[in-house]
Amino acid sequence: HSVVLIRGGRVKDLPGVRYHIVRGALDCAGVANRMQGRSKYGAKKPKAKK
């Protein structure tokens, strides 16, 4: 089984959706290669290219 961290936040368009999964916390991985809006997807700041 996976253990995930959830936060509140419903989606008005979707009946029954009251929660969201926090990406990058506990067993839920962040999004790979995410450059913009990284915070919401649990992506660390990439190393600077030389």
Phi and psi restraints in degrees (range 20) as a CNS / XPLOR table:
assign (resid 1 and name C) (resid 2 and name N)
       (resid 2 and name CA) (resid 2 and name C) 1.0 -102.0 20.0 2
assign (resid 2 and name N) (resid 2 and name CA)
       (resid 2 and name C) (resid 3 and name N) 1.0 144.6 20.0 2
assign (resid 2 and name C) (resid 3 and name N)
       (resid 3 and name CA) (resid 3 and name C) 1.0 -108.4 20.0 2
assign (resid 3 and name N) (resid 3 and name CA)
       (resid 3 and name C) (resid 4 and name N) 1.0 120.2 20.0 2
assign (resid 3 and name C) (resid 4 and name N)
       (resid 4 and name CA) (resid 4 and name C) 1.0 -124.2 20.0 2
assign (resid 4 and name N) (resid 4 and name CA)
       (resid 4 and name C) (resid 5 and name N) 1.0 154.7 20.0 2
assign (resid 4 and name C) (resid 5 and name N)
       (resid 5 and name CA) (resid 5 and name C) 1.0 -96.7 20.0 2
assign (resid 5 and name N) (resid 5 and name CA)
       (resid 5 and name C) (resid 6 and name N) 1.0 129.3 20.0 2
assign (resid 5 and name C) (resid 6 and name N)
       (resid 6 and name CA) (resid 6 and name C) 1.0 -114.0 20.0 2
assign (resid 6 and name N) (resid 6 and name CA)
       (resid 6 and name C) (resid 7 and name N) 1.0 153.7 20.0 2
assign (resid 6 and name C) (resid 7 and name N)
       (resid 7 and name CA) (resid 7 and name C) 1.0 -127.1 20.0 2
assign (resid 7 and name N) (resid 7 and name CA)
       (resid 7 and name C) (resid 8 and name N) 1.0 158.8 20.0 2
assign (resid 7 and name C) (resid 8 and name N)
       (resid 8 and name CA) (resid 8 and name C) 1.0 -73.5 20.0 2
assign (resid 8 and name N) (resid 8 and name CA)
       (resid 8 and name C) (resid 9 and name N) 1.0 171.6 20.0 2
assign (resid 8 and name C) (resid 9 and name N)
       (resid 9 and name CA) (resid 9 and name C) 1.0 135.0 20.0 2
assign (resid 9 and name N) (resid 9 and name CA)
       (resid 9 and name C) (resid 10 and name N) 1.0 96.6 20.0 2
assign (resid 9 and name C) (resid 10 and name N)
       (resid 10 and name CA) (resid 10 and name C) 1.0 -87.2 20.0 2
assign (resid 10 and name N) (resid 10 and name CA)
       (resid 10 and name C) (resid 11 and name N) 1.0 163.6 20.0 2
assign (resid 10 and name C) (resid 11 and name N)
       (resid 11 and name CA) (resid 11 and name C) 1.0 -112.8 20.0 2
assign (resid 11 and name N) (resid 11 and name CA)
       (resid 11 and name C) (resid 12 and name N) 1.0 114.5 20.0 2
assign (resid 11 and name C) (resid 12 and name N)
       (resid 12 and name CA) (resid 12 and name C) 1.0 -60.1 20.0 2
assign (resid 12 and name N) (resid 12 and name CA)
       (resid 12 and name C) (resid 13 and name N) 1.0 -34.5 20.0 2
assign (resid 12 and name C) (resid 13 and name N)
       (resid 13 and name CA) (resid 13 and name C) 1.0 -74.3 20.0 2
assign (resid 13 and name N) (resid 13 and name CA)
       (resid 13 and name C) (resid 14 and name N) 1.0 -21.1 20.0 2
assign (resid 13 and name C) (resid 14 and name N)
       (resid 14 and name CA) (resid 14 and name C) 1.0 -114.5 20.0 2
assign (resid 14 and name N) (resid 14 and name CA)
       (resid 14 and name C) (resid 15 and name N) 1.0 108.8 20.0 2
assign (resid 14 and name C) (resid 15 and name N)
       (resid 15 and name CA) (resid 15 and name C) 1.0 -63.3 20.0 2
assign (resid 15 and name N) (resid 15 and name CA)
       (resid 15 and name C) (resid 16 and name N) 1.0 133.7 20.0 2
assign (resid 15 and name C) (resid 16 and name N)
       (resid 16 and name CA) (resid 16 and name C) 1.0 89.4 20.0 2
assign (resid 16 and name N) (resid 16 and name CA)
       (resid 16 and name C) (resid 17 and name N) 1.0 -7.4 20.0 2
assign (resid 16 and name C) (resid 17 and name N)
       (resid 17 and name CA) (resid 17 and name C) 1.0 -93.0 20.0 2
assign (resid 17 and name N) (resid 17 and name CA)
       (resid 17 and name C) (resid 18 and name N) 1.0 105.7 20.0 2
assign (resid 17 and name C) (resid 18 and name N)
       (resid 18 and name CA) (resid 18 and name C) 1.0 -115.0 20.0 2
assign (resid 18 and name N) (resid 18 and name CA)
       (resid 18 and name C) (resid 19 and name N) 1.0 -12.9 20.0 2
assign (resid 18 and name C) (resid 19 and name N)
       (resid 19 and name CA) (resid 19 and name C) 1.0 -131.4 20.0 2
assign (resid 19 and name N) (resid 19 and name CA)
       (resid 19 and name C) (resid 20 and name N) 1.0 161.2 20.0 2
assign (resid 19 and name C) (resid 20 and name N)
       (resid 20 and name CA) (resid 20 and name C) 1.0 -128.2 20.0 2
assign (resid 20 and name N) (resid 20 and name CA)
       (resid 20 and name C) (resid 21 and name N) 1.0 152.6 20.0 2
assign (resid 20 and name C) (resid 21 and name N)
       (resid 21 and name CA) (resid 21 and name C) 1.0 -89.0 20.0 2
assign (resid 21 and name N) (resid 21 and name CA)
       (resid 21 and name C) (resid 22 and name N) 1.0 137.3 20.0 2
assign (resid 21 and name C) (resid 22 and name N)
       (resid 22 and name CA) (resid 22 and name C) 1.0 -84.8 20.0 2
assign (resid 22 and name N) (resid 22 and name CA)
       (resid 22 and name C) (resid 23 and name N) 1.0 112.5 20.0 2
assign (resid 22 and name C) (resid 23 and name N)
       (resid 23 and name CA) (resid 23 and name C) 1.0 -72.2 20.0 2
assign (resid 23 and name N) (resid 23 and name CA)
       (resid 23 and name C) (resid 24 and name N) 1.0 143.3 20.0 2
assign (resid 23 and name C) (resid 24 and name N)
       (resid 24 and name CA) (resid 24 and name C) 1.0 82.6 20.0 2
assign (resid 24 and name N) (resid 24 and name CA)
       (resid 24 and name C) (resid 25 and name N) 1.0 7.0 20.0 2
assign (resid 24 and name C) (resid 25 and name N)
       (resid 25 and name CA) (resid 25 and name C) 1.0 -119.4 20.0 2
assign (resid 25 and name N) (resid 25 and name CA)
       (resid 25 and name C) (resid 26 and name N) 1.0 141.1 20.0 2
assign (resid 25 and name C) (resid 26 and name N)
       (resid 26 and name CA) (resid 26 and name C) 1.0 55.4 20.0 2
assign (resid 26 and name N) (resid 26 and name CA)
       (resid 26 and name C) (resid 27 and name N) 1.0 -124.4 20.0 2
assign (resid 26 and name C) (resid 27 and name N)
       (resid 27 and name CA) (resid 27 and name C) 1.0 -88.9 20.0 2
assign (resid 27 and name N) (resid 27 and name CA)
       (resid 27 and name C) (resid 28 and name N) 1.0 -5.3 20.0 2
assign (resid 27 and name C) (resid 28 and name N)
       (resid 28 and name CA) (resid 28 and name C) 1.0 -91.8 20.0 2
assign (resid 28 and name N) (resid 28 and name CA)
       (resid 28 and name C) (resid 29 and name N) 1.0 119.5 20.0 2
assign (resid 28 and name C) (resid 29 and name N)
       (resid 29 and name CA) (resid 29 and name C) 1.0 -74.8 20.0 2
assign (resid 29 and name N) (resid 29 and name CA)
       (resid 29 and name C) (resid 30 and name N) 1.0 157.1 20.0 2
assign (resid 29 and name C) (resid 30 and name N)
       (resid 30 and name CA) (resid 30 and name C) 1.0 -77.9 20.0 2
assign (resid 30 and name N) (resid 30 and name CA)
       (resid 30 and name C) (resid 31 and name N) 1.0 178.2 20.0 2
assign (resid 30 and name C) (resid 31 and name N)
       (resid 31 and name CA) (resid 31 and name C) 1.0 -91.0 20.0 2
assign (resid 31 and name N) (resid 31 and name CA)
       (resid 31 and name C) (resid 32 and name N) 1.0 126.7 20.0 2
assign (resid 31 and name C) (resid 32 and name N)
       (resid 32 and name CA) (resid 32 and name C) 1.0 -73.1 20.0 2
assign (resid 32 and name N) (resid 32 and name CA)
       (resid 32 and name C) (resid 33 and name N) 1.0 146.0 20.0 2
assign (resid 32 and name C) (resid 33 and name N)
       (resid 33 and name CA) (resid 33 and name C) 1.0 60.7 20.0 2
assign (resid 33 and name N) (resid 33 and name CA)
       (resid 33 and name C) (resid 34 and name N) 1.0 25.6 20.0 2
assign (resid 33 and name C) (resid 34 and name N)
       (resid 34 and name CA) (resid 34 and name C) 1.0 -86.0 20.0 2
assign (resid 34 and name N) (resid 34 and name CA)
       (resid 34 and name C) (resid 35 and name N) 1.0 120.3 20.0 2
assign (resid 34 and name C) (resid 35 and name N)
       (resid 35 and name CA) (resid 35 and name C) 1.0 -104.5 20.0 2
assign (resid 35 and name N) (resid 35 and name CA)
       (resid 35 and name C) (resid 36 and name N) 1.0 -36.7 20.0 2
assign (resid 35 and name C) (resid 36 and name N)
       (resid 36 and name CA) (resid 36 and name C) 1.0 -112.5 20.0 2
assign (resid 36 and name N) (resid 36 and name CA)
       (resid 36 and name C) (resid 37 and name N) 1.0 146.2 20.0 2
assign (resid 36 and name C) (resid 37 and name N)
       (resid 37 and name CA) (resid 37 and name C) 1.0 62.1 20.0 2
assign (resid 37 and name N) (resid 37 and name CA)
       (resid 37 and name C) (resid 38 and name N) 1.0 40.0 20.0 2
assign (resid 37 and name C) (resid 38 and name N)
       (resid 38 and name CA) (resid 38 and name C) 1.0 -66.6 20.0 2
assign (resid 38 and name N) (resid 38 and name CA)
       (resid 38 and name C) (resid 39 and name N) 1.0 -33.7 20.0 2
assign (resid 38 and name C) (resid 39 and name N)
       (resid 39 and name CA) (resid 39 and name C) 1.0 -58.3 20.0 2
assign (resid 39 and name N) (resid 39 and name CA)
       (resid 39 and name C) (resid 40 and name N) 1.0 -40.9 20.0 2
assign (resid 39 and name C) (resid 40 and name N)
       (resid 40 and name CA) (resid 40 and name C) 1.0 -71.2 20.0 2
assign (resid 40 and name N) (resid 40 and name CA)
       (resid 40 and name C) (resid 41 and name N) 1.0 -16.6 20.0 2
assign (resid 40 and name C) (resid 41 and name N)
       (resid 41 and name CA) (resid 41 and name C) 1.0 -114.3 20.0 2
assign (resid 41 and name N) (resid 41 and name CA)
       (resid 41 and name C) (resid 42 and name N) 1.0 9.9 20.0 2
assign (resid 41 and name C) (resid 42 and name N)
       (resid 42 and name CA) (resid 42 and name C) 1.0 66.0 20.0 2
assign (resid 42 and name N) (resid 42 and name CA)
       (resid 42 and name C) (resid 43 and name N) 1.0 30.7 20.0 2
assign (resid 42 and name C) (resid 43 and name N)
       (resid 43 and name CA) (resid 43 and name C) 1.0 -100.2 20.0 2
assign (resid 43 and name N) (resid 43 and name CA)
       (resid 43 and name C) (resid 44 and name N) 1.0 128.1 20.0 2
assign (resid 43 and name C) (resid 44 and name N)
       (resid 44 and name CA) (resid 44 and name C) 1.0 -73.4 20.0 2
assign (resid 44 and name N) (resid 44 and name CA)
       (resid 44 and name C) (resid 45 and name N) 1.0 160.0 20.0 2
assign (resid 44 and name C) (resid 45 and name N)
       (resid 45 and name CA) (resid 45 and name C) 1.0 -67.7 20.0 2
assign (resid 45 and name N) (resid 45 and name CA)
       (resid 45 and name C) (resid 46 and name N) 1.0 128.2 20.0 2
assign (resid 45 and name C) (resid 46 and name N)
       (resid 46 and name CA) (resid 46 and name C) 1.0 -68.5 20.0 2
assign (resid 46 and name N) (resid 46 and name CA)
       (resid 46 and name C) (resid 47 and name N) 1.0 152.6 20.0 2
assign (resid 46 and name C) (resid 47 and name N)
       (resid 47 and name CA) (resid 47 and name C) 1.0 -65.7 20.0 2
assign (resid 47 and name N) (resid 47 and name CA)
       (resid 47 and name C) (resid 48 and name N) 1.0 141.8 20.0 2
assign (resid 47 and name C) (resid 48 and name N)
       (resid 48 and name CA) (resid 48 and name C) 1.0 -68.7 20.0 2
assign (resid 48 and name N) (resid 48 and name CA)
       (resid 48 and name C) (resid 49 and name N) 1.0 136.3 20.0 2
assign (resid 48 and name C) (resid 49 and name N)
       (resid 49 and name CA) (resid 49 and name C) 1.0 -77.3 20.0 2
assign (resid 49 and name N) (resid 49 and name CA)
       (resid 49 and name C) (resid 50 and name N) 1.0 142.3 20.0 2
